[in-house]
Amino acid sequence: MAPSSAFDAVSALEVLRARYAGQLPASLDDLAGPVRGRVDLPLHVVWSGVRSFDLDRPRLRMSLYRTVLAEGLREDVVTYLNRDLLLDQWPVLRTLVSRPIREV
């Protein structure tokens, strides 16, 4: 008997939650990334498109945070994200990231 699509969706969400939980630090205080200037993300985070982000430009900063949350490893999250900037941007950023990232 084939599994139901509702079961598949729940399983996929659980897999994504586990993935994102594994890449986030235990505390927001661990986020020690820069607050100003240019940041160049490595290829394992951004394999195509824009890799350089100016943190002084709100849209580029938001794009960097969205990308690192979705694609970065734990080391990338703590290296490139800053606790205070994440908290300031979260009201808008939370609408731009996937549900599993938001929940984790």
Buried (B, 14 or more C-beta within 10 A) or exposed (E): EEEEEEEEEEEEBEEBBEEBEEBBBEEEEEBEBEEEEEBEBBEEBBEEEEBEBBBEEEEBBBBBBBBBBBBBBEEBBBBBBBBEBBEEBEEEBEEBBBEBBBEB
